[in-house]
Amino acid sequence: LVLVCSADLKTLFQSLKGVDEIWQPGPLDANSFHTYTPLMSLPNILNITLDNLPTPIPYLDAGGRIFSLPKHPITQAKDRWKGHKVGITWAGSPTQGRARDRSSPHSQFIPLLKQSNCAFYSVQKGEMAEAQLQDLPDDVDVVNLGEKFTDFADTAAAIAQLDLVITVDTSVAHLSGAMGKPTWVLLCHNPDWRWMLEENTSPWYPTLRLFRQLDFGDWDQVFKPVAAALTNL
């Protein structure tokens, strides 16, 4: 079984059971394999439905990658701190067609970041993320992990050390879910088909909890129940 994937996924996907080789995208010799299929066509080929969906969670891990989680100011300032380590992501890839709809303003996270029972870590990657983190108020502390990520194995190794991930609909949601990590996904009014339309759980990832927009563009109605759930965590 050969899996073709981008370079930033190669190390991560080496932890998949049953994969014999991982190739990079590009010209492939047709004589080097017997059958080819796009990954997203497999459910149809294998007659997989929501009733027989295989969910052997977790099926991804960091592939042996080690990531040193920096100390957080809140854990250093308090003796015997017993709170939760929470990762956050507020924006999807800017090259994705619906990135603007599914991404929330980073300022929406500010009320969450002031909760004293949590130490927050940004798993958002990119230059814009670094600039937005610098815009946060002085009374909130977020440790930026994304600036140190080289590929998705680094992201997985960091997520493995967190207690919870709160993210908009982006690759982090799928990675965290595939790792079996408790994850809260914040969804826009018209989400990707995989999140369906009404449920607050996911058939693909049993450890996910979904928070949905009821009205287009209204992130307040998403973050208010998230804040309440975080308080009661």
C-alpha positions in Angstrom: 0.0 0.0 0.0 1.5 3.3 -1.1 0.3 6.7 0.1 1.1 9.8 -1.8 1.1 13.0 0.3 2.8 16.4 0.6 6.2 16.7 2.3 4.8 18.4 5.5 2.6 15.3 6.1 5.2 12.6 5.4 6.5 12.1 8.9 3.1 12.3 10.5 1.6 9.7 8.1 4.5 7.3 8.8 2.5 6.4 12.0 -0.4 5.0 10.0 -0.8 1.3 10.3 -0.8 -0.6 7.0 1.0 1.9 4.9 4.1 0.3 3.3 5.6 3.3 1.5 5.0 7.1 1.4 5.7 8.9 -1.9 5.8 12.6 -2.7 3.5 14.2 -5.3 4.8 14.4 -8.8 5.2 12.2 -11.9 4.7 8.6 -10.9 5.7 5.6 -13.0 2.5 3.8 -13.9 4.3 0.4 -13.8 5.2 0.9 -10.1 1.6 0.3 -8.9 -1.4 -1.8 -9.9 -4.3 0.4 -8.9 -4.6 4.1 -8.1 -7.4 5.9 -6.4 -7.9 9.4 -4.9 -8.1 9.1 -1.1 -11.5 10.7 -0.9 -13.0 8.1 -3.3 -12.2 5.2 -0.9 -15.5 5.5 1.1 -17.5 4.9 -2.1 -15.2 2.1 -3.3 -15.3 0.3 0.1 -19.1 0.9 0.6 -18.5 2.9 3.8 -21.4 4.7 5.2 -22.1 6.5 8.5 -23.6 3.2 9.8 -20.4 1.2 9.3 -17.8 4.0 9.5 -14.6 2.6 11.0 -13.3 4.9 13.8 -10.2 3.3 15.3 -9.3 6.4 17.2 -6.5 7.3 17.6 -5.0 6.4 14.2 -2.4 9.2 14.1 0.4 10.2 16.4 3.6 12.3 16.3 5.5 9.5 14.6 8.2 9.6 17.3 8.7 13.3 16.9 9.7 15.1 20.1 8.5 18.7 20.7 9.5 20.6 23.8 6.5 22.5 25.2 7.7 25.8 26.5 6.8 26.8 30.1 3.7 29.0 30.4 3.8 32.2 32.5 0.6 31.2 34.4 2.0 27.8 35.4 5.2 29.4 36.7 3.5 32.1 38.7 1.4 29.7 40.7 2.5 26.9 43.0 1.0 23.5 42.2 -1.1 24.8 39.3 -3.8 22.3 38.4 -5.4 23.9 35.4 -5.6 22.8 31.8 -3.3 23.2 28.9 -5.4 24.4 25.9 -4.3 24.9 22.3 -6.1 27.4 20.1 -6.4 28.0 16.3 -8.6 30.8 14.9 -7.9 30.8 11.2 -7.6 28.3 8.3 -5.2 28.4 5.4 -5.6 31.7 3.5 -5.4 29.8 0.2 -8.5 27.8 1.0 -11.6 29.1 -0.9 -13.8 29.6 2.2 -11.0 30.6 4.7 -12.7 34.0 5.4 -16.1 32.3 6.4 -14.6 29.6 8.6 -12.0 31.8 10.3 -12.9 33.8 13.4 -11.4 37.1 14.4 -8.6 36.3 16.9 -10.1 39.0 19.2 -13.0 36.6 19.8 -10.7 34.4 21.9 -9.8 37.2 24.3 -12.6 36.4 26.9 -11.5 32.8 26.9 -7.9 33.7 27.3 -8.6 35.5 30.6 -9.9 32.3 32.3 -7.6 31.5 35.1 -8.1 27.7 35.0 -6.3 27.4 31.6 -2.9 28.0 30.1 -3.2 28.8 26.4 -0.9 27.8 23.6 -1.3 29.0 20.0 -0.9 26.2 17.5 -1.7 28.7 14.7 1.1 28.9 12.1 2.1 31.8 9.9 3.4 35.3 10.0 -0.1 36.8 10.4 -0.6 34.6 13.5 2.5 36.0 15.1 1.4 39.6 14.4 -2.1 38.9 15.8 -0.7 37.4 19.0 1.3 40.6 19.6 -2.0 42.6 19.3 -3.5 40.8 22.3 -4.0 42.7 25.6 -1.2 42.7 28.1 -3.4 40.9 30.7 -3.5 37.6 28.7 -0.7 35.2 28.1 -0.5 32.9 25.0 2.6 30.9 24.3 3.2 30.8 20.5 4.0 27.2 19.4 3.3 27.6 15.7 6.5 29.6 15.1 8.5 26.5 15.9 6.6 24.0 13.7 8.4 22.6 10.7 5.7 20.1 9.6 2.5 18.4 10.9 4.5 15.9 13.0 5.6 18.9 15.2 2.0 20.0 15.4 1.0 16.5 16.5 3.8 16.3 19.1 2.7 19.6 20.6 -1.0 18.6 20.6 -0.1 15.4 22.4 1.0 17.4 25.4 -2.2 19.5 25.6 -5.4 18.7 27.5 -7.8 20.3 25.0 -7.7 22.0 21.6 -10.2 24.8 20.6 -10.1 25.4 16.9 -12.0 26.7 13.9 -12.6 24.3 10.9 -9.0 23.8 9.8 -6.4 21.0 9.6 -5.8 21.2 13.3 -9.3 20.0 14.0 -8.8 16.9 11.9 -5.3 16.2 13.3 -6.4 16.6 16.9 -9.5 14.4 16.2 -7.5 11.7 14.6 -5.2 11.7 17.6 -8.1 11.2 20.0 -7.5 14.5 21.7 -10.5 16.3 23.3 -11.3 19.0 20.7 -13.9 21.8 20.4 -14.5 22.8 16.8 -16.0 26.3 16.1 -18.1 26.2 12.9 -19.4 28.9 10.6 -23.1 28.9 9.6 -22.5 26.9 6.4 -19.8 24.4 7.4 -17.9 21.9 5.4 -20.0 18.8 4.6 -18.0 16.6 7.0 -19.5 18.5 10.0 -23.1 18.1 8.7 -25.7 20.6 9.8 -27.1 19.9 13.2 -25.2 17.6 15.5 -22.8 18.7 18.2 -20.7 15.6 17.8 -18.7 14.1 14.8 -19.0 10.6 13.4 -15.4 10.7 12.3 -13.9 11.8 15.6 -15.5 10.6 18.8 -13.6 13.1 21.0 -14.8 16.2 19.1 -17.5 18.7 20.3 -19.0 21.0 17.7 -20.1 24.6 18.4 -22.1 26.1 15.5 -23.1 29.6 14.2 -26.8 30.0 14.1 -26.6 33.1 12.0 -24.1 33.9 9.3 -21.0 35.7 10.6 -22.2 35.8 14.3 -19.3 34.4 16.2 -20.6 35.7 19.6 -23.2 33.0 19.7 -20.4 30.4 19.2 -18.0 31.8 21.8 -20.5 32.4 24.6 -21.2 28.6 25.1 -17.5 27.9 24.6 -16.6 30.2 27.4 -19.3 28.6 29.7 -18.0 25.1 28.9 -14.4 26.2 29.5 -15.4 27.6 32.9 -17.0 24.3 33.8 -14.1 22.2 32.4 
